[in-house]
Amino acid sequence: MGQHGEAAAELQKALELASRQPDVWLSAGQGFLELGALDRAREALGTTIRLEPTSVNAHLALGRTLQRLGHPDAAATVFSV
């Protein structure tokens, strides 16, 4: 397992330990985005927003993720919230 795989595994462990804490989901989502694990980033950031709907950072990161996934209209919707 390379560095990216190890980092993703650590992020997953953090999520399992703190599954109801939006800050942990946000950090994981941002980490997955940086690693290029875009589907996992989208999932984690979506969970962040469900737990804390007013999180500006989660909305921005989800918008960037959706852009990178090729969904500009969905990204624009997220950015406008």
TINULUM-449910 format. One line per field, with one value per residue: residue number from 1; residue in one letter; x, y, z of N, C-alpha, C, O in turn. Coordinates in nm, 4 decimals. Each point is the difference from the previous one (the first is absolute). Last residue first. Example, Ala and Ser with C-alpha at 12.3 -4.5 7.8 and 13.67 -1.06 7.14 Angstrom:
# residues 2
seq <- [2|1]
type <- [S|A]
n.east <- [1.2850|-0.0219]
n.north <- [-0.2250|-0.6828]
n.up <- [0.7080|-0.0239]
ca.east <- [0.0820|-0.0890]
ca.north <- [0.1190|0.1190]
ca.up <- [0.0060|0.0000]
c.east <- [-0.0770|0.0900]
c.north <- [0.1090|0.1200]
c.up <- [0.0730|0.0000]
o.east <- [0.0509|0.1036]
o.north <- [0.1108|-0.0019]
o.up <- [0.0169|0.0665]
This chain:
# residues 81
seq <- [81|80|79|78|77|76|75|74|73|72|71|70|69|68|67|66|65|64|63|62|61|60|59|58|57|56|55|54|53|52|51|50|49|48|47|46|45|44|43|42|41|40|39|38|37|36|35|34|33|32|31|30|29|28|27|26|25|24|23|22|21|20|19|18|17|16|15|14|13|12|11|10|9|8|7|6|5|4|3|2|1]
type <- [V|S|F|V|T|A|A|A|D|P|H|G|L|R|Q|L|T|R|G|L|A|L|H|A|N|V|S|T|P|E|L|R|I|T|T|G|L|A|E|R|A|R|D|L|A|G|L|E|L|F|G|Q|G|A|S|L|W|V|D|P|Q|R|S|A|L|E|L|A|K|Q|L|E|A|A|A|E|G|H|Q|G|M]
n.east <- [-2.5331|0.1946|0.4083|-0.1888|-0.1681|0.3504|0.1978|-0.2458|0.0840|0.4458|0.2561|0.4275|0.4302|0.2829|-0.3438|-0.1940|0.2724|-0.0237|-0.4063|0.0084|0.2440|-0.2521|-0.3512|0.1588|0.1202|-0.3828|-0.4027|-0.4423|-0.3247|0.1253|-0.1553|0.0005|0.4675|0.4539|0.0303|0.2047|0.5515|0.2523|-0.0129|0.3470|0.5331|0.1468|0.0880|0.5085|0.6054|0.5056|0.3159|-0.2076|-0.5373|-0.1196|0.0036|-0.4403|-0.4184|0.0364|-0.1377|-0.5324|-0.2603|0.0378|-0.3251|-0.5457|-0.2278|-0.2650|0.3319|0.5336|0.2890|0.0807|0.3184|0.5773|0.2826|0.1414|0.4801|0.4940|0.1401|0.2408|0.5690|0.3453|0.0928|0.3855|0.5642|0.1437|0.0766]
n.north <- [2.7807|-0.0627|-0.4089|-0.5205|-0.0842|-0.1005|-0.5189|-0.3501|0.0184|-0.2515|-0.5647|-0.3457|-0.0807|0.4402|0.3973|-0.0710|0.1363|0.5074|0.1659|-0.1059|0.3267|0.4529|-0.0344|-0.0348|0.4439|0.3081|-0.1314|-0.0075|-0.5165|-0.4836|-0.5095|-0.1621|0.0830|-0.3653|-0.4327|0.0085|-0.0814|-0.5176|-0.2593|0.1108|-0.2060|-0.4830|-0.0615|0.1214|-0.1247|0.1831|0.2874|0.4821|-0.0356|-0.2244|0.2846|0.2919|-0.2308|-0.0863|0.3731|0.0882|-0.2929|0.1028|0.3710|-0.0958|-0.4008|-0.4016|-0.5134|-0.1893|-0.4942|-0.1673|0.3175|-0.0313|-0.3695|0.0916|0.2554|-0.2695|-0.2518|0.2709|0.0672|-0.3763|-0.0379|0.3137|-0.1314|-0.5140|-0.5325]
n.up <- [-0.2165|-0.5782|-0.2001|-0.2074|-0.5457|-0.4450|-0.1720|-0.3822|-0.5684|-0.2904|-0.1151|-0.1720|0.4330|0.2842|0.2695|0.5319|0.4952|0.2674|0.3775|0.5648|0.4063|0.2641|0.4570|0.5519|0.3512|0.3185|0.4580|0.3088|0.0986|0.4008|0.0845|-0.5652|-0.3327|-0.0448|-0.3713|-0.5355|-0.1417|-0.1122|-0.5242|-0.4431|-0.0792|-0.2662|-0.5678|-0.2636|0.0029|-0.1324|0.4488|0.2881|0.2289|0.5144|0.5038|0.2271|0.3243|0.5713|0.4130|0.2046|0.4191|0.5635|0.2950|0.2249|0.4292|0.1932|-0.0735|0.2959|0.0551|-0.5679|-0.3741|-0.0623|-0.3473|-0.5535|-0.1975|-0.1188|-0.5039|-0.4533|-0.0840|-0.2632|-0.5672|-0.2958|-0.0672|-0.2731|-0.0791]
ca.east <- [-0.0676|-0.0995|0.0645|0.0624|-0.1077|-0.0553|0.0957|-0.0163|-0.1305|0.0035|-0.1390|-0.0644|-0.0714|0.1023|0.0642|-0.0945|-0.0030|0.1250|-0.0070|-0.0888|0.0737|0.1059|-0.0623|-0.0489|0.1148|0.0460|0.1454|0.0521|-0.0413|0.0152|0.0212|-0.1181|-0.1094|0.0282|-0.0314|-0.1458|-0.0434|0.0353|-0.0777|-0.1400|-0.0095|0.0042|-0.1268|-0.1101|-0.1047|-0.0627|0.0545|0.1429|0.0085|-0.0309|0.1135|0.1070|-0.0402|0.0141|0.1438|0.0541|-0.0446|0.0768|0.1380|0.0162|0.0669|-0.1023|-0.0949|-0.0735|0.0092|-0.0624|-0.1447|-0.0486|0.0008|-0.1135|-0.1206|-0.0026|-0.0355|-0.1433|-0.0713|0.0131|-0.0828|-0.1396|-0.0329|0.0790|-0.0855]
ca.north <- [-0.0167|0.1054|0.1281|-0.0082|-0.0049|0.1354|0.0818|-0.0389|0.0512|0.1440|0.0381|0.0336|-0.1186|-0.0964|0.0526|-0.0203|-0.1428|-0.0316|0.0623|-0.0847|-0.1216|0.0339|0.0344|-0.1244|-0.0760|0.0629|-0.0043|0.1350|0.0602|0.1436|0.0202|-0.0533|0.0950|0.1214|-0.0324|-0.0041|0.1396|0.0574|-0.0655|0.0404|0.1399|-0.0028|-0.0572|0.0940|-0.1008|-0.0333|-0.1272|0.0193|0.0883|-0.0827|-0.0902|0.0823|0.0369|-0.1182|-0.0258|0.1058|-0.0267|-0.1168|0.0428|0.0602|0.1288|0.1045|0.0012|0.1244|0.0360|-0.1057|0.0072|0.1182|-0.0322|-0.0889|0.0828|0.0771|-0.0933|-0.0274|0.1203|0.0072|-0.1063|0.0403|0.1069|0.1213|0.1180]
ca.up <- [0.1303|0.0211|0.0265|0.1326|0.0986|0.0087|0.0748|0.1411|0.0436|0.0279|0.0243|-0.1260|-0.0482|-0.0448|-0.1213|-0.1095|-0.0313|-0.0720|-0.1316|-0.0804|-0.0365|-0.0952|-0.1274|-0.0606|-0.0499|-0.1238|-0.0155|-0.0217|-0.1273|0.0269|0.1433|0.0711|-0.0205|0.0773|0.1387|0.0092|0.0056|0.1302|0.1068|-0.0155|0.0427|0.1468|0.0463|-0.0129|0.0229|-0.1275|-0.0487|-0.0287|-0.1169|-0.1172|-0.0240|-0.0584|-0.1351|-0.0855|-0.0182|-0.0847|-0.1371|-0.0448|-0.0261|-0.1322|0.0174|0.0125|-0.1107|0.0299|0.1416|0.0794|-0.0200|0.0725|0.1437|0.0240|-0.0032|0.1251|0.1075|-0.0122|0.0446|0.1459|0.0567|-0.0169|0.0946|-0.0089|0.0000]
c.east <- [0.0617|-0.0724|-0.1008|0.0641|0.0561|-0.1129|-0.0558|0.0931|-0.0256|-0.1337|-0.0091|-0.1475|-0.0731|-0.0629|0.0988|0.0550|-0.0906|0.0031|0.1236|-0.0139|-0.0869|0.0750|0.1061|-0.0639|-0.0429|0.1147|0.0423|0.1519|0.0576|-0.0308|0.0057|0.0115|-0.1284|-0.1176|0.0256|-0.0454|-0.1520|-0.0499|0.0274|-0.0855|-0.1447|-0.0093|-0.0050|-0.1348|-0.1347|-0.1041|-0.0555|0.0639|0.1458|0.0086|-0.0227|0.1233|0.1052|-0.0357|0.0230|0.1484|0.0565|-0.0377|0.0863|0.1429|0.0291|0.0597|-0.1054|-0.1085|-0.0865|-0.0013|-0.0731|-0.1516|-0.0557|-0.0087|-0.1234|-0.1234|-0.0075|-0.0467|-0.1505|-0.0758|0.0031|-0.0944|-0.1454|-0.0441|0.0895]
c.north <- [0.0896|-0.0098|0.1094|0.1335|-0.0014|0.0059|0.1416|0.0836|-0.0329|0.0565|0.1499|0.0344|0.0272|-0.1290|-0.1009|0.0545|-0.0267|-0.1470|-0.0282|0.0581|-0.0928|-0.1251|0.0328|0.0276|-0.1301|-0.0807|0.0541|0.0040|0.1379|0.0776|0.1477|0.0234|-0.0490|0.0970|0.1213|-0.0311|0.0104|0.1435|0.0656|-0.0588|0.0463|0.1406|-0.0051|-0.0548|0.0747|-0.1091|-0.0379|-0.1263|0.0200|0.0830|-0.0886|-0.0852|0.0829|0.0339|-0.1190|-0.0241|0.1042|-0.0336|-0.1145|0.0443|0.0637|0.1400|0.1102|0.0228|0.1198|0.0357|-0.1032|0.0111|0.1161|-0.0391|-0.0846|0.0904|0.0719|-0.0942|-0.0219|0.1207|0.0016|-0.1029|0.0425|0.1037|0.1234]
c.up <- [0.1033|0.1338|0.0349|0.0370|0.1408|0.1031|0.0185|0.0876|0.1462|0.0475|0.0319|0.0125|-0.1317|-0.0510|-0.0555|-0.1315|-0.1190|-0.0424|-0.0835|-0.1401|-0.0844|-0.0468|-0.1055|-0.1348|-0.0661|-0.0603|-0.1369|-0.0189|-0.0288|-0.1294|0.0385|0.1502|0.0657|-0.0090|0.0894|0.1417|0.0045|0.0131|0.1358|0.1117|-0.0058|0.0568|0.1520|0.0456|0.0004|0.0106|-0.1367|-0.0564|-0.0399|-0.1283|-0.1211|-0.0301|-0.0705|-0.1441|-0.0915|-0.0279|-0.0964|-0.1437|-0.0506|-0.0314|-0.1353|0.0142|0.0067|-0.1048|0.0375|0.1482|0.0848|-0.0128|0.0822|0.1471|0.0299|0.0067|0.1342|0.1101|-0.0057|0.0549|0.1514|0.0598|-0.0110|0.1018|0.0000]
o.east <- [-0.0431|-0.0788|0.0327|-0.0103|-0.0502|-0.0132|0.0084|-0.0375|-0.0487|-0.0018|-0.0285|-0.0772|-0.0585|0.0585|0.0006|-0.0210|0.0372|0.0443|-0.0103|0.0002|0.0494|0.0250|-0.0114|0.0210|0.0578|0.0036|-0.0137|0.0582|0.0021|0.0912|-0.0425|-0.0990|-0.0774|-0.0441|-0.0782|-0.0973|-0.0546|-0.0493|-0.0933|-0.0849|-0.0494|-0.0622|-0.1038|-0.0785|-0.0614|-0.0459|0.0492|0.0903|0.0337|0.0477|0.0895|0.0663|0.0291|0.0707|0.0874|0.0442|0.0415|0.0870|0.0874|0.0417|0.0843|-0.0709|-0.0654|-0.0042|-0.0425|-0.0941|-0.1068|-0.0680|-0.0781|-0.1096|-0.0895|-0.0621|-0.0888|-0.1090|-0.0718|-0.0670|-0.1025|-0.0992|-0.0649|-0.0900|0.0896]
o.north <- [0.0001|0.0880|0.0941|0.0443|0.0702|0.0986|0.0569|0.0408|0.0841|0.0911|0.0374|-0.0207|-0.0911|-0.0692|-0.0277|-0.0598|-0.0729|-0.0336|-0.0323|-0.0746|-0.0611|-0.0169|-0.0436|-0.0751|-0.0400|-0.0215|-0.0678|0.1084|0.0416|0.0379|0.0382|0.0302|0.0810|0.0551|0.0287|0.0575|0.0895|0.0393|0.0326|0.0689|0.0626|0.0212|0.0278|0.0731|0.0211|-0.0519|-0.0931|0.0074|-0.0092|-0.0486|-0.0165|0.0191|-0.0218|-0.0393|0.0033|0.0073|-0.0340|-0.0293|0.0194|-0.0056|-0.0495|0.0940|0.0275|0.1050|0.0128|-0.0350|0.0275|0.0352|-0.0206|-0.0058|0.0432|0.0138|-0.0286|0.0175|0.0386|-0.0092|-0.0203|0.0354|0.0245|-0.0240|0.0131]
o.up <- [0.1153|0.0347|0.0723|0.1144|0.0877|0.0725|0.1088|0.1099|0.0754|0.0828|0.1138|-0.0936|-0.0586|-0.0833|-0.1199|-0.1056|-0.0920|-0.1098|-0.1184|-0.0980|-0.0947|-0.1193|-0.1146|-0.0953|-0.1010|-0.1212|-0.1018|-0.0016|-0.1158|-0.0736|0.1090|0.0666|0.0511|0.1008|0.0907|0.0487|0.0645|0.1058|0.0734|0.0566|0.0939|0.1041|0.0600|0.0603|0.1045|-0.1017|-0.0638|-0.0834|-0.1181|-0.1025|-0.0830|-0.1020|-0.1176|-0.0928|-0.0866|-0.1146|-0.1107|-0.0821|-0.0845|-0.1156|-0.0748|0.0357|-0.1005|-0.0642|0.1148|0.0713|0.0546|0.0964|0.0929|0.0557|0.0727|0.1054|0.0805|0.0543|0.0923|0.1029|0.0652|0.0637|0.1016|0.0805|0.0833]
